[in-house]
Amino acid sequence: MERQPVEHVVKVQIKDREFIYTGHMECLCVYPGDTIKWVLRNKLPYFVIIKALVSPLDISCKITGAGEEIKAKVYKGAAPGIYAYAIGTHDEKGLLIDDPDIIIKPPKGR
């Protein structure tokens, strides 16, 4: 039986100029066909940039307004591997940027 796609929710909060993640941040491990949804809990505009020549997601960069979410789908043909990405925002003191990884696992059920 083929694996059903999953939505992975990454909740991010900025506290004392540090990124605090809840959900999947020890390992943001996904499979082709899955969806990733980032939610910044602070009311700030933010962005996600995939730091790869060829993005494994259907976005390579997305900027959104305060209180909105960013969603991306992992391409069904995405190559397995570790992909760095940047998530960033700004506060009254300047830019805040973090660079966690997304791990794309080989497809299951084929």
N, CA, C and O atoms as a GROMACS GRO file, in nm:
protein
  440
    1MET      N    1   0.084  -0.118   0.000
    1MET     CA    2   0.000   0.000   0.000
    1MET      C    3   0.089   0.125   0.000
    1MET      O    4   0.188   0.132   0.073
    2GLU      N    5   0.052   0.221  -0.082
    2GLU     CA    6   0.130   0.344  -0.091
    2GLU      C    7   0.102   0.434   0.029
    2GLU      O    8  -0.012   0.445   0.075
    3ARG      N    9   0.205   0.499   0.078
    3ARG     CA   10   0.196   0.589   0.192
    3ARG      C   11   0.113   0.712   0.154
    3ARG      O   12   0.130   0.767   0.045
    4GLN      N   13   0.025   0.756   0.244
    4GLN     CA   14  -0.055   0.875   0.223
    4GLN      C   15   0.026   1.000   0.262
    4GLN      O   16   0.098   0.996   0.362
    5PRO      N   17   0.017   1.109   0.186
    5PRO     CA   18   0.089   1.231   0.220
    5PRO      C   19   0.047   1.285   0.358
    5PRO      O   20  -0.067   1.266   0.401
    6VAL      N   21   0.140   1.351   0.424
    6VAL     CA   22   0.119   1.406   0.559
    6VAL      C   23   0.148   1.555   0.556
    6VAL      O   24   0.237   1.600   0.483
    7GLU      N   25   0.073   1.632   0.635
    7GLU     CA   26   0.105   1.774   0.653
    7GLU      C   27   0.186   1.789   0.781
    7GLU      O   28   0.141   1.749   0.888
    8HIS      N   29   0.304   1.848   0.770
    8HIS     CA   30   0.393   1.872   0.883
    8HIS      C   31   0.382   2.020   0.920
    8HIS      O   32   0.408   2.107   0.837
    9VAL      N   33   0.342   2.049   1.044
    9VAL     CA   34   0.325   2.186   1.089
    9VAL      C   35   0.445   2.224   1.175
    9VAL      O   36   0.476   2.158   1.274
   10VAL      N   37   0.513   2.332   1.136
   10VAL     CA   38   0.627   2.383   1.211
   10VAL      C   39   0.585   2.517   1.270
   10VAL      O   40   0.568   2.616   1.199
   11LYS      N   41   0.568   2.518   1.402
   11LYS     CA   42   0.531   2.641   1.471
   11LYS      C   43   0.659   2.707   1.522
   11LYS      O   44   0.742   2.644   1.586
   12VAL      N   45   0.672   2.836   1.491
   12VAL     CA   46   0.793   2.910   1.525
   12VAL      C   47   0.753   3.029   1.612
   12VAL      O   48   0.653   3.096   1.585
   13GLN      N   49   0.833   3.054   1.715
   13GLN     CA   50   0.812   3.170   1.799
   13GLN      C   51   0.948   3.237   1.820
   13GLN      O   52   1.049   3.170   1.839
   14ILE      N   53   0.948   3.369   1.816
   14ILE     CA   54   1.070   3.446   1.845
   14ILE      C   55   1.060   3.493   1.990
   14ILE      O   56   0.964   3.560   2.028
   15LYS      N   57   1.161   3.457   2.069
   15LYS     CA   58   1.166   3.501   2.209
   15LYS      C   59   1.310   3.540   2.241
   15LYS      O   60   1.402   3.461   2.222
   16ASP      N   61   1.327   3.662   2.288
   16ASP     CA   62   1.461   3.714   2.316
   16ASP      C   63   1.552   3.700   2.195
   16ASP      O   64   1.669   3.664   2.208
   17ARG      N   65   1.497   3.729   2.075
   17ARG     CA   66   1.569   3.726   1.948
   17ARG      C   67   1.619   3.586   1.910
   17ARG      O   68   1.709   3.573   1.828
   18GLU      N   69   1.561   3.482   1.969
   18GLU     CA   70   1.594   3.343   1.938
   18GLU      C   71   1.473   3.274   1.877
   18GLU      O   72   1.359   3.305   1.913
   19PHE      N   73   1.497   3.181   1.786
   19PHE     CA   74   1.391   3.102   1.725
   19PHE      C   75   1.362   2.981   1.814
   19PHE      O   76   1.453   2.907   1.851
   20ILE      N   77   1.236   2.963   1.848
   20ILE     CA   78   1.192   2.848   1.926
   20ILE      C   79   1.090   2.773   1.840
   20ILE      O   80   0.992   2.831   1.794
   21TYR      N   81   1.116   2.644   1.819
   21TYR     CA   82   1.033   2.563   1.731
   21TYR      C   83   0.954   2.462   1.813
   21TYR      O   84   1.004   2.408   1.912
   22THR      N   85   0.831   2.437   1.770
   22THR     CA   86   0.754   2.327   1.826
   22THR      C   87   0.702   2.245   1.708
   22THR      O   88   0.657   2.299   1.608
   23GLY      N   89   0.711   2.115   1.722
   23GLY     CA   90   0.668   2.026   1.615
   23GLY      C   91   0.776   2.005   1.512
   23GLY      O   92   0.811   2.098   1.440
   24HIS      N   93   0.829   1.887   1.502
   24HIS     CA   94   0.918   1.840   1.396
   24HIS      C   95   1.055   1.907   1.390
   24HIS      O   96   1.124   1.887   1.291
   25MET      N   97   1.097   1.983   1.488
   25MET     CA   98   1.223   2.053   1.467
   25MET      C   99   1.346   1.973   1.507
   25MET      O  100   1.457   2.010   1.468
   26GLU      N  101   1.331   1.866   1.583
   26GLU     CA  102   1.449   1.781   1.604
   26GLU      C  103   1.487   1.718   1.470
   26GLU      O  104   1.605   1.698   1.441
   27CYS      N  105   1.387   1.687   1.391
   27CYS     CA  106   1.410   1.636   1.256
   27CYS      C  107   1.286   1.669   1.174
   27CYS      O  108   1.180   1.610   1.193
   28LEU      N  109   1.300   1.762   1.084
   28LEU     CA  110   1.190   1.790   0.991
   28LEU      C  111   1.208   1.692   0.877
   28LEU      O  112   1.259   1.725   0.770
   29CYS      N  113   1.164   1.570   0.903
   29CYS     CA  114   1.179   1.459   0.808
   29CYS      C  115   1.048   1.443   0.732
   29CYS      O  116   0.943   1.422   0.791
   30VAL      N  117   1.057   1.454   0.600
   30VAL     CA  118   0.938   1.448   0.517
   30VAL      C  119   0.961   1.349   0.403
   30VAL      O  120   1.073   1.305   0.378
   31TYR      N  121   0.853   1.316   0.334
   31TYR     CA  122   0.857   1.228   0.218
   31TYR      C  123   0.802   1.302   0.097
   31TYR      O  124   0.726   1.398   0.113
   32PRO      N  125   0.839   1.260  -0.023
   32PRO     CA  126   0.778   1.318  -0.142
   32PRO      C  127   0.626   1.313  -0.133
   32PRO      O  128   0.568   1.212  -0.093
   33GLY      N  129   0.562   1.424  -0.170
   33GLY     CA  130   0.416   1.434  -0.164
   33GLY      C  131   0.364   1.497  -0.037
   33GLY      O  132   0.248   1.541  -0.034
   34ASP      N  133   0.446   1.503   0.069
   34ASP     CA  134   0.404   1.567   0.194
   34ASP      C  135   0.396   1.718   0.178
   34ASP      O  136   0.447   1.773   0.080
   35THR      N  137   0.332   1.783   0.273
   35THR     CA  138   0.322   1.928   0.278
   35THR      C  139   0.387   1.977   0.407
   35THR      O  140   0.376   1.912   0.511
   36ILE      N  141   0.453   2.092   0.400
   36ILE     CA  142   0.510   2.157   0.518
   36ILE      C  143   0.438   2.290   0.535
   36ILE      O  144   0.422   2.366   0.439
   37LYS      N  145   0.395   2.318   0.658
   37LYS     CA  146   0.329   2.445   0.687
   37LYS      C  147   0.405   2.512   0.801
   37LYS      O  148   0.417   2.457   0.910
   38TRP      N  149   0.456   2.633   0.774
   38TRP     CA  150   0.524   2.712   0.875
   38TRP      C  151   0.426   2.816   0.930
   38TRP      O  152   0.353   2.880   0.854
   39VAL      N  153   0.426   2.832   1.062
   39VAL     CA  154   0.340   2.931   1.127
   39VAL      C  155   0.427   3.009   1.225
   39VAL      O  156   0.479   2.951   1.321
   40LEU      N  157   0.442   3.138   1.202
   40LEU     CA  158   0.515   3.223   1.296
   40LEU      C  159   0.414   3.276   1.397
   40LEU      O  160   0.321   3.348   1.361
   41ARG      N  161   0.434   3.242   1.523
   41ARG     CA  162   0.337   3.278   1.627
   41ARG      C  163   0.343   3.426   1.662
   41ARG      O  164   0.243   3.482   1.709
   42ASN      N  165   0.457   3.491   1.642
   42ASN     CA  166   0.467   3.635   1.663
   42ASN      C  167   0.396   3.705   1.547
   42ASN      O  168   0.390   3.651   1.436
   43LYS      N  169   0.343   3.819   1.570
   43LYS     CA  170   0.271   3.892   1.465
   43LYS      C  171   0.370   3.978   1.386
   43LYS      O  172   0.368   4.101   1.393
   44LEU      N  173   0.454   3.909   1.309
   44LEU     CA  174   0.555   3.974   1.227
   44LEU      C  175   0.551   3.914   1.086
   44LEU      O  176   0.518   3.797   1.071
   45PRO      N  177   0.585   3.992   0.984
   45PRO     CA  178   0.602   3.932   0.852
   45PRO      C  179   0.726   3.841   0.857
   45PRO      O  180   0.818   3.867   0.934
   46TYR      N  181   0.728   3.737   0.774
   46TYR     CA  182   0.844   3.648   0.773
   46TYR      C  183   0.861   3.584   0.638
   46TYR      O  184   0.776   3.598   0.550
   47PHE      N  185   0.974   3.512   0.621
   47PHE     CA  186   1.003   3.448   0.493
   47PHE      C  187   1.065   3.311   0.516
   47PHE      O  188   1.119   3.281   0.622
   48VAL      N  189   1.055   3.229   0.412
   48VAL     CA  190   1.123   3.100   0.405
   48VAL      C  191   1.193   3.096   0.269
   48VAL      O  192   1.132   3.122   0.166
   49ILE      N  193   1.322   3.062   0.271
   49ILE     CA  194   1.401   3.049   0.149
   49ILE      C  195   1.468   2.912   0.151
   49ILE      O  196   1.535   2.877   0.248
   50ILE      N  197   1.450   2.836   0.045
   50ILE     CA  198   1.517   2.708   0.031
   50ILE      C  199   1.656   2.735  -0.026
   50ILE      O  200   1.669   2.794  -0.133
   51LYS      N  201   1.758   2.691   0.046
   51LYS     CA  202   1.896   2.719   0.004
   51LYS      C  203   1.951   2.603  -0.078
   51LYS      O  204   2.041   2.531  -0.033
   52ALA      N  205   1.896   2.586  -0.198
   52ALA     CA  206   1.941   2.480  -0.289
   52ALA      C  207   1.925   2.532  -0.431
   52ALA      O  208   1.835   2.612  -0.459
   53LEU      N  209   2.011   2.486  -0.521
   53LEU     CA  210   1.998   2.528  -0.661
   53LEU      C  211   1.866   2.482  -0.719
   53LEU      O  212   1.804   2.552  -0.798
   54VAL      N  213   1.822   2.362  -0.679
   54VAL     CA  214   1.693   2.309  -0.722
   54VAL      C  215   1.615   2.276  -0.596
   54VAL      O  216   1.653   2.187  -0.519
   55SER      N  217   1.506   2.347  -0.574
   55SER     CA  218   1.426   2.327  -0.454
   55SER      C  219   1.351   2.194  -0.460
   55SER      O  220   1.296   2.160  -0.565
   56PRO      N  221   1.348   2.120  -0.349
   56PRO     CA  222   1.267   1.998  -0.345
   56PRO      C  223   1.120   2.029  -0.320
   56PRO      O  224   1.036   1.939  -0.321
   57LEU      N  225   1.090   2.157  -0.298
   57LEU     CA  226   0.953   2.201  -0.268
   57LEU      C  227   0.896   2.278  -0.387
   57LEU      O  228   0.970   2.318  -0.477
   58ASP      N  229   0.767   2.298  -0.385
   58ASP     CA  230   0.705   2.375  -0.494
   58ASP      C  231   0.724   2.525  -0.477
   58ASP      O  232   0.667   2.604  -0.553
   59ILE      N  233   0.804   2.565  -0.379
   59ILE     CA  234   0.847   2.705  -0.365
   59ILE      C  235   0.998   2.704  -0.345
   59ILE      O  236   1.055   2.605  -0.298
   60SER      N  237   1.062   2.812  -0.380
   60SER     CA  238   1.202   2.828  -0.345
   60SER      C  239   1.217   2.947  -0.250
   60SER      O  240   1.316   2.958  -0.177
   61CYS      N  241   1.118   3.036  -0.251
   61CYS     CA  242   1.118   3.152  -0.162
   61CYS      C  243   0.974   3.199  -0.145
   61CYS      O  244   0.898   3.204  -0.242
   62LYS      N  245   0.938   3.233  -0.023
   62LYS     CA  246   0.803   3.284   0.001
   62LYS      C  247   0.811   3.385   0.115
   62LYS      O  248   0.876   3.361   0.217
   63ILE      N  249   0.746   3.499   0.096
   63ILE     CA  250   0.736   3.603   0.198
   63ILE      C  251   0.589   3.621   0.230
   63ILE      O  252   0.505   3.619   0.140
   64THR      N  253   0.557   3.638   0.358
   64THR     CA  254   0.417   3.653   0.395
   64THR      C  255   0.401   3.760   0.501
   64THR      O  256   0.497   3.798   0.569
   65GLY      N  257   0.281   3.808   0.514
   65GLY     CA  258   0.250   3.911   0.613
   65GLY      C  259   0.230   3.854   0.752
   65GLY      O  260   0.223   3.733   0.771
   66ALA      N  261   0.220   3.943   0.847
   66ALA     CA  262   0.201   3.904   0.987
   66ALA      C  263   0.074   3.820   1.003
   66ALA      O  264  -0.031   3.854   0.948
   67GLY      N  265   0.085   3.711   1.078
   67GLY     CA  266  -0.030   3.627   1.108
   67GLY      C  267  -0.067   3.527   1.000
   67GLY      O  268  -0.162   3.451   1.016
   68GLU      N  269   0.007   3.525   0.889
   68GLU     CA  270  -0.022   3.431   0.780
   68GLU      C  271   0.070   3.311   0.789
   68GLU      O  272   0.170   3.314   0.861
   69GLU      N  273   0.037   3.206   0.716
   69GLU     CA  274   0.120   3.085   0.714
   69GLU      C  275   0.184   3.069   0.578
   69GLU      O  276   0.138   3.125   0.478
   70ILE      N  277   0.292   2.992   0.575
   70ILE     CA  278   0.358   2.957   0.450
   70ILE      C  279   0.344   2.806   0.433
   70ILE      O  280   0.377   2.730   0.524
   71LYS      N  281   0.296   2.765   0.316
   71LYS     CA  282   0.279   2.623   0.286
   71LYS      C  283   0.362   2.588   0.164
   71LYS      O  284   0.372   2.665   0.069
   72ALA      N  285   0.420   2.469   0.168
   72ALA     CA  286   0.495   2.419   0.053
   72ALA      C  287   0.474   2.269   0.042
   72ALA      O  288   0.465   2.198   0.143
   73LYS      N  289   0.465   2.221  -0.079
   73LYS     CA  290   0.451   2.077  -0.103
   73LYS      C  291   0.584   2.022  -0.150
   73LYS      O  292   0.653   2.082  -0.232
   74VAL      N  293   0.620   1.905  -0.097
   74VAL     CA  294   0.741   1.836  -0.141
   74VAL      C  295   0.709   1.770  -0.274
   74VAL      O  296   0.614   1.692  -0.285
   75TYR      N  297   0.789   1.800  -0.376
   75TYR     CA  298   0.766   1.739  -0.507
   75TYR      C  299   0.770   1.587  -0.496
   75TYR      O  300   0.850   1.531  -0.421
   76LYS      N  301   0.684   1.522  -0.571
   76LYS     CA  302   0.683   1.374  -0.570
   76LYS      C  303   0.815   1.317  -0.619
   76LYS      O  304   0.854   1.208  -0.578
   77GLY      N  305   0.885   1.389  -0.706
   77GLY     CA  306   1.013   1.342  -0.758
   77GLY      C  307   1.134   1.402  -0.686
   77GLY      O  308   1.246   1.394  -0.736
   78ALA      N  309   1.111   1.463  -0.568
   78ALA     CA  310   1.222   1.526  -0.495
   78ALA      C  311   1.329   1.424  -0.458
   78ALA      O  312   1.299   1.315  -0.410
   79ALA      N  313   1.454   1.462  -0.483
   79ALA     CA  314   1.566   1.373  -0.450
   79ALA      C  315   1.584   1.365  -0.299
   79ALA      O  316   1.582   1.468  -0.232
   80PRO      N  317   1.600   1.245  -0.244
   80PRO     CA  318   1.627   1.232  -0.101
   80PRO      C  319   1.755   1.307  -0.064
   80PRO      O  320   1.849   1.314  -0.144
   81GLY      N  321   1.758   1.363   0.056
   81GLY     CA  322   1.877   1.433   0.101
   81GLY      C  323   1.845   1.534   0.209
   81GLY      O  324   1.731   1.544   0.255
   82ILE      N  325   1.946   1.609   0.248
   82ILE     CA  326   1.933   1.713   0.350
   82ILE      C  327   1.937   1.847   0.279
   82ILE      O  328   2.031   1.876   0.204
   83TYR      N  329   1.836   1.928   0.302
   83TYR     CA  330   1.824   2.058   0.237
   83TYR      C  331   1.817   2.167   0.344
   83TYR      O  332   1.728   2.166   0.429
   84ALA      N  333   1.911   2.259   0.340
   84ALA     CA  334   1.908   2.372   0.432
   84ALA      C  335   1.806   2.474   0.382
   84ALA      O  336   1.785   2.490   0.261
   85TYR      N  337   1.744   2.541   0.475
   85TYR     CA  338   1.657   2.652   0.439
   85TYR      C  339   1.676   2.762   0.541
   85TYR      O  340   1.727   2.738   0.650
   86ALA      N  341   1.634   2.881   0.506
   86ALA     CA  342   1.641   2.994   0.598
   86ALA      C  343   1.498   3.038   0.628
   86ALA      O  344   1.412   3.042   0.541
   87ILE      N  345   1.478   3.070   0.754
   87ILE     CA  346   1.352   3.132   0.795
   87ILE      C  347   1.393   3.261   0.864
   87ILE      O  348   1.486   3.262   0.945
   88GLY      N  349   1.324   3.368   0.834
   88GLY     CA  350   1.364   3.495   0.890
   88GLY      C  351   1.250   3.592   0.907
   88GLY      O  352   1.143   3.578   0.847
   89THR      N  353   1.276   3.690   0.991
   89THR     CA  354   1.181   3.797   1.018
   89THR      C  355   1.262   3.918   1.066
   89THR      O  356   1.384   3.920   1.054
   90HIS      N  357   1.194   4.015   1.118
   90HIS     CA  358   1.264   4.130   1.176
   90HIS      C  359   1.187   4.177   1.297
   90HIS      O  360   1.065   4.160   1.306
   91ASP      N  361   1.259   4.237   1.388
   91ASP     CA  362   1.194   4.303   1.501
   91ASP      C  363   1.246   4.445   1.506
   91ASP      O  364   1.311   4.491   1.412
   92GLU      N  365   1.219   4.514   1.614
   92GLU     CA  366   1.260   4.655   1.623
   92GLU      C  367   1.412   4.672   1.623
   92GLU      O  368   1.460   4.783   1.603
   93LYS      N  369   1.488   4.564   1.645
   93LYS     CA  370   1.635   4.572   1.649
   93LYS      C  371   1.702   4.530   1.519
   93LYS      O  372   1.820   4.556   1.501
   94GLY      N  373   1.629   4.465   1.429
   94GLY     CA  374   1.689   4.424   1.302
   94GLY      C  375   1.643   4.288   1.255
   94GLY      O  376   1.546   4.233   1.306
   95LEU      N  377   1.716   4.234   1.155
   95LEU     CA  378   1.681   4.105   1.096
   95LEU      C  379   1.715   3.989   1.188
   95LEU      O  380   1.814   3.993   1.262
   96LEU      N  381   1.631   3.886   1.184
   96LEU     CA  382   1.653   3.762   1.257
   96LEU      C  383   1.642   3.649   1.157
   96LEU      O  384   1.542   3.637   1.087
   97ILE      N  385   1.747   3.565   1.149
   97ILE     CA  386   1.749   3.457   1.050
   97ILE      C  387   1.801   3.330   1.116
   97ILE      O  388   1.896   3.334   1.194
   98ASP      N  389   1.738   3.217   1.085
   98ASP     CA  390   1.782   3.087   1.132
   98ASP      C  391   1.792   2.995   1.010
   98ASP      O  392   1.730   3.021   0.907
   99ASP      N  393   1.872   2.888   1.022
   99ASP     CA  394   1.891   2.800   0.906
   99ASP      C  395   1.884   2.652   0.943
   99ASP      O  396   1.986   2.583   0.944
  100PRO      N  397   1.763   2.603   0.974
  100PRO     CA  398   1.745   2.460   1.000
  100PRO      C  399   1.747   2.378   0.870
  100PRO      O  400   1.762   2.434   0.761
  101ASP      N  401   1.731   2.248   0.882
  101ASP     CA  402   1.732   2.158   0.766
  101ASP      C  403   1.598   2.088   0.748
  101ASP      O  404   1.521   2.070   0.842
  102ILE      N  405   1.573   2.051   0.624
  102ILE     CA  406   1.463   1.961   0.589
  102ILE      C  407   1.530   1.833   0.540
  102ILE      O  408   1.619   1.838   0.455
  103ILE      N  409   1.489   1.719   0.592
  103ILE     CA  410   1.541   1.591   0.545
  103ILE      C  411   1.433   1.524   0.462
  103ILE      O  412   1.325   1.494   0.512
  104ILE      N  413   1.464   1.501   0.335
  104ILE     CA  414   1.370   1.432   0.245
  104ILE      C  415   1.411   1.286   0.242
  104ILE      O  416   1.522   1.252   0.201
  105LYS      N  417   1.320   1.201   0.284
  105LYS     CA  418   1.346   1.057   0.286
  105LYS      C  419   1.303   0.995   0.154
  105LYS      O  420   1.219   1.050   0.083
  106PRO      N  421   1.362   0.880   0.121
  106PRO     CA  422   1.320   0.812  -0.004
  106PRO      C  423   1.172   0.773   0.004
  106PRO      O  424   1.122   0.744   0.112
  107PRO      N  425   1.103   0.773  -0.109
  107PRO     CA  426   0.961   0.738  -0.109
  107PRO      C  427   0.937   0.597  -0.054
  107PRO      O  428   1.018   0.507  -0.073
  108LYS      N  429   0.826   0.581   0.015
  108LYS     CA  430   0.787   0.451   0.069
  108LYS      C  431   0.672   0.395  -0.014
  108LYS      O  432   0.599   0.470  -0.080
  109GLY      N  433   0.657   0.266  -0.011
  109GLY     CA  434   0.540   0.204  -0.070
  109GLY      C  435   0.543   0.191  -0.219
  109GLY      O  436   0.438   0.179  -0.283
  110ARG      N  437   0.662   0.192  -0.277
  110ARG     CA  438   0.668   0.177  -0.424
  110ARG      C  439   0.730   0.047  -0.461
  110ARG      O  440   0.743   0.016  -0.579
   0.00000   0.00000   0.00000
